[in-house]
Amino acid sequence: MIGGGAQRGMVLVTVLWTIALCSALAMATLVSFRSFAGIVAVGRDRVQGDALLTAGLETAAALAAEWPSKPLLERQSTFNLTTGSVNVKISDEGGRIDIGKAPADFLAALLLSVGAPRAQADSVAQSIVGRRDRNHAPTNTAAANSSAANSAESDGDTYFTDVGQIAEIPGIRPDWVAAIRPLTTVFGAETVNPLTAPPGVIASIPGIDQARLQAFLAARRSSPNDADRISTILGDGQHYVSAKPQQVADVQIAAAMADGFTAAAHAVIVLMPQDQQPYRVLVWSPVSARAIR
């Protein structure tokens, strides 16, 4: 028979193993709970972040509704909600140079303004125009049949749907693309709106020197709604500008929550005052909060 001391030793070992097992189970449960709680917290932050971005988009649409009486130079608004703060920047796409519609000399002048040599600026500008003109109607039947046969392929290759696609043009340098990105769009027209165009856009109009640029900006500050008056200051460059109703807006939204979680998005909206919805979203891209300029 086992002695009393040995028996008590076995009981003690069993108790110790049981305690160790319970401790391990408790630790595993605690770790799992913490992981689950962390997942829940991340999910909650993302949901609230999305809600704040949506609120920012609605605010941008409300700012855009003021346009008929006030040209949309870049505007910024910050507001606080119970879940966090939202910063909104909004500007008129019509004040930017449309890479899919602007004439070649305007595109060349734009490239010159960001440091491209004259020969390369002219060459790249012609390549841009050549790419977007490939879908123009052919002048003979054989060419028409060839175009129809290859339409599926060409349709995907000719039209610009994003400013970043300009990087595919032969001869263009990455630093030029980065420099012209804030000055260009694919939602504009052949001309730019002089009431809302950024200074960099006006500076890139062919024939505009620094003195004329400064005179234009001063006149716009004093007469922000008088397109005819300020356009005449551009001299021969005035045929590159035209005041049009502002319909498409670039929107940048950054949201921050109390726990440090951030979310940001870039959007492009079009106003639809006669539609069931006051605006529609053309582009919605989540981005890093650091990418909001």
C-alpha positions, 0 to 999 in steps of 0.5 A: 500500500502507498504510504500517507506521505506518498498519497498526499504528494500525488494529490498535491501534484494533481492539484498543481497540474489542475491549477496550471491547466486552469491558468493556461485556459484562463490565459488563452481565454484572456488573449482570445478576448483581447484579440476579439475586443481589438477586432471589434474596436478596429471594426467600430473605428472603420464604421465610424470613420466611414460615417464621418467621411460620408458626413464630409461628403454631404458637407461638400455638397452643401458648400457646392450648392452656394456656387451660383452666387460665389465662384468656387475658389478652393474652400475648406471647412472643419467641423466636429461631431460626437465621434470625431472631427472632419476636414473638407476641401473642395474646389472647381474641376472646371478651373483645371486644365482637362488633359483630354480636351485642352489644345496642344499649345495649352498642354505644351505651355503647361509642361513648360511651366513645370520645367519641361524643355521646349522640344519635349513639351511640344512632343509630349503635348502632341502625343497626348492629343494624338492618343485622344484623337485616335477615335476620331471618325476616319475619312474613308470606308476602309479606315471606317471598317478597320476602326469598327473591327478594332473599336473594342481595343481602341476604346480602352486605350484612347480616352483619359479617365484619370489624370494619372494615365498621362504617365503612360505618354512616351517622353513624359517624366514622373516629376512633370506628372507629379507637378501638373497633377493638381492643375489638371483634370479629366472632368473639365472643358477645352477652356478653364474657368478664370473665376476658379482656376488656381494660380498655377493654371493661369501661369501656364496659359500661353503668353502669360508672364509673371507681371500679367499673372499678378495683375490678373490675380489682383483683379480677381480678388477685387472683382471675383465675379467679373469674368469679362473684366479679369479675362481681358487682362490675359491679353491673347491668353483670354481665348483659353478661358471661359466662365462656365457654371460650376458643375463638377467639384473635387473633394478631399475629406479627412476624418480623425477620431478621439482614439487616434484612428484616421480615415481619408478619401478623395471624391469627385462629385457632379451637381444635379440640381434638377435631379432627384438627388442634388449630386452624384459621385463620379469618383470615390477613392479611400486614401491615406490621410497624409495624401490629402493635400 
